[in-house]
Amino acid sequence: MRNGNKVKSRLFIALLLVSVAYVYLTVNLFRVQVIKAEEYKKMALEQQTRNIPIPAHRGEILDRNGIKLAFNVKKNSIWINKASVENPEETLDEISKTVGEPIEVLRESYNGTKKEIFKLVKWIDKDVADAVRIKKLKGVWISDDIMRTYPYENFASHVIGHTRDDNKGLAGIEYQFDSFLKGVPGKLLINSDSSGRQLAYGEEKRFEPVDGYNVVLTIDEIIQYFLEKALINGMEETGAKSIQGIVMNIKTGEVLAMAKKPDYNPNTPRVPLFESQIEEYEELDEKGKVAYWNKMWRNSMISDTYEPGSTFKTITVAGALEENVIKPSDTFNDIGYIMVSGVRLNCWSWRHPHGLQTVAQAMQNSCNPVLVQIQQRLGKENFYKYIEGFGFTKKTGIKLPAEASSIMLPKEKLGPVEMGTISYGHGIAVTPIQLITAISAVANDGELMKPRIVKELVDKNGNVIEKFEPEFVKKVVSEKTSKEVRLILESVINEGSGKNARIEGIRIGGKTGTSEKLINGKYSEEAAIASFYTVAPIEDPEIAILVVVDEPQNSHFGSVVGTPIVKEIMVDVFRYLKMDGGNQTSNIQVKLPDLRGLTVKKAEAVLGTLNLEYSVTPLNNKDDSLIIEDQFPQNGAMVDEHSVVILKVKNNEE
């Protein structure tokens, strides 16, 4: 009896265990097949297929006339699936022999990644890719790829920016408009076994990428060229640490050119351009190199501030004229300095006071004490109103990354001394884009326009997706005030510190500026920033040009350093835009022949017989065997002897 009970107990326990196991399995089966069906289905699909990305065609970056400044070159890349590779060393050796890449580099890439599928070699030509395909190496795929290229190298590099190896924008327009440029990548799906090996009977599915949009800039390639050429010449003449410049359409706010020297080559963005820079760069550790790159890529015209010095006096005078606290004919006495709340504010010429001056003469002489007296008449509230009205208290909103704000004390902390120094451009730091935008507003009948760097977005078929129209911000001063200030600025060129920029045949206005440089929070006695701007023509302004020279060596004064650079730009730009005053070289004219299709060397010989100079774009191109694709001026144009003809050469990649 007792044994029977034991048997029953054992049977009951066994039945219970089987029941529990059955219930457990049933519940788990329900969970797998019903509750988590989609999740496991996805996991199975991931194990059974392999996904190889197909990059989208990144949109091009064009100048306002359709010249390509950044575009793509079709390439191929080699992908590896480690699970399918039978003999890694033999496979790598075959690839090395075919593509010409050292096997040590390939071995390091292969062993240095934990990824099962990865890109081993990028950006190879089609013939090389075909040679790899013929070998039919197991675990090796060839995919389409795209290499970003910049045909003019360092041309407009701080505006255009560059991309990473994965074609993601990292600086400039490439970064700011990355979401529009990059498009949507496609993919190639292949069937594979549990080890990742491609199935012989498996299918391939290709999902085509969606191309990105092209970005059309407001930049004019020819004007950009003129600006960069003048800045390079300026660097040689002044020995400056750097020089930056902007050319703006006064009426629309369009940036026609923007450049800084020294710059960098977006094709090799981590390699400095000059030998002296390379030596400094190679001594840096990894952290130092990252900081160096960021500084090299930084668009200081947007991202950095500086004390504008006397160029800011234009704002003070415009506000005072608008408020009717002064008239152009009013006179002020300069004794070399002015006392403000017990603080002596000197004129730059304090040893030789200017004496009695009109407003125009004070601007011609760049006399600080007179500007302080004008600001005192204007008063704190009104003066601040125009600082704010001309856009110095906020960012301009230009579509470029990392725009900085101006630096100045809050309104409530501005005392008489601070207001006095700001009246002549000290104690306030602004960006170059803020200053030229404000100066353009003064010249534009008082109408402040938002600066623009992008004209439109277009698709690959040329259809306009989005157009960026001129954007009026506000009316700051009246047409009457604008005209009065323009005449004062013209007198600065004709009779004052801007004489070196005077051009016969066209009325221009401008203002020089010099400021001590802040280094580690203190004003340097040796380092200075010299600047100069012009607006032209005075009767109906169209073009504004600003040049800022950082730490010139020969002279600190904008009247000496900045004016020759701006004049060089003006002469070229006026000739290009067919404005008066653009031909300043000779009274003898010659007819320009058609140089297209010739090599640079042959064109040099032809131009030499006509007493004409030439320059090649991209800048600094030394290969005289390249073929000329276009020229400026065009063939048949009448040009002065000794004029410069621009020869645009074909880019081999393009």
Secondary structure, DSSP 8 states (H G I E B T S, - for coil): -HHHHHHHHHHHHHHHHHHHHHHHHHHHHHIIIIITHHHHHHHHHHHHEEEEEE------EE-TTS-EEEEEEEEEEEEEEGGG-S-HHHHHHHHHHHH---HHHHHHHHHT---SEEEEEEEE-HHHHHHHHHHT-TTEEEEEEEEEE-TTTTTTHHHH--B-TTS-B-SHHHHHTHHHHS-B-EEEEEEB-TTS-B-TT--EEEE--B---EEEES--HHHHHHHHHHHHHHHHHH--SEEEEEEEETTT-BEEEEEEES---TTSTTS-SSHHHHHHHHTS-HHHHHHHHHHHH--HHHH--B--GGGGHHHHHHHHHHTTS--TT-EEEE-SEEEETTEEEE-TTTTS--EEEEHHHHHHHT-HHHHHHHHHHH-HHHHHHHHHHTTTTS----SSSS----B---GGG--HHHHHHHHTT-S-BB-HHHHHHHHHHHHTTTEEE--BSEEEEE-TT--EEEE----EEEE-S-HHHHHHHHHHHHHHHHHSTTGGG--TTS--EEEEEEEEEEETTEEEEEEEEEEEEEEE-TTS--EEEEEEEES-SS---HHHHHHHHHHHHHHHHHHHTT-TT---S-S-EEE----TTSBHHHHHHHHHHTT-EEEEESTT---TTSBEEEEES-TT-EEETT-EEEEEE--S--
